[in-house]
Amino acid sequence: MKLSKEREKWVLLVVLTLIWGSSFILIKKSLLHYNPYEVGSLRIAIASVLLMPLAIINIRKFPRKQLKYLLVAAACGNFIPMFLFPMAETEISSAVAGIINSVMPIFVIILGALFWNTKTTKQQIIGTVISFSGVCILTLGSGEAGELKIIPILLLLLATLLYAINSLTVKTKLAHVEPKALSAFVFGFVLFVPSLIALVFAGFFRDFSFSKDNFEGLMYVSMLSVFGTGLAMMLNYRLLSVSSALFSSTVTLLMPIVAIIWGIIDGEELSVMQFVGAAVIIAGLIFLRGKTPK
């Protein structure tokens, strides 16, 4: 049974939330075995190798006239942030990373109005603010906020800003490209060589050995790459094709809930504030729901 666009966008939002919400713990696990630059490089390289065949199959659909926008999407959405998040998470908790990542819808609203001439309703803005408040409550309730460090926070804000630029670029300039083909082109063609160069400079080939520790690290990075990068980007591009850039960005508001669930699975207890924060996030998204301005 084929879903309507309205239902499909909510299904995609939930699935992306589950996948990307699990990325923080996979990044943490990967950093136990590799440095941040190796994690970022491997994440891109593995996705590039997996999606290369799909890119070759769809070569005739390659958007040559929109190449500059494809490069922007590759750099802002799939290359630079892959390094910024691991770098930041060596200094701050995943809880803080989650709350900063949730600023993305706000960036989408601001950048969209300034440079992309996108329209946002008052209801959408209020819903976004409500959900972001819920993220703050949820994070404070976790008791894991820790010491706020300026440099890692700036790195995450930059990554979030780049994600917003990527979403707006894809929505306004590359919406006509089939989502799975777009993802394949970004990784299979554009990022393959840069990822290999990054691996060399990160010292991966120099330091790698056939040890249990390295293979365990590869397992975590591979999961992060296959699900959190390759598959997630296909779903994200599809979400952008059936909804607005703002709606697509609200996945970052739900991701901290998944991170908290992982904490509970790991033995943590759910506090009252966390429960309230999660409820506020969901309430904000319900309020945000409405007709997307054209």
Buried (B, 14 or more C-beta within 10 A) or exposed (E): EEEEEEEBBBEBBEBBBBBBBBBBBBBBBBBEBBBBBBBBBBBBBBBBBBBBEBBEEBEEBBBEEBEEBBBBBBBBBBBBBBBBBBBBBEBBBBBBBBBBBBBBBBBBBEBBEEEBEBEBBEEBBEBBBBBBBBBBBBBBBBEBBEEEEEEBBEBBBBBBBBBBBBBBBBBBBBEEBBBBBBBBBBBBBBBBEBBBEBBEEBBBEEEBEEEEEBEBBBBBBBBBBBBBBBBBBBBBBBBBBBBBBBBBBBBBBBBBBBBBBBBEEEEBEBBEBBBBBBBBBBBBBEBBBEEBEE
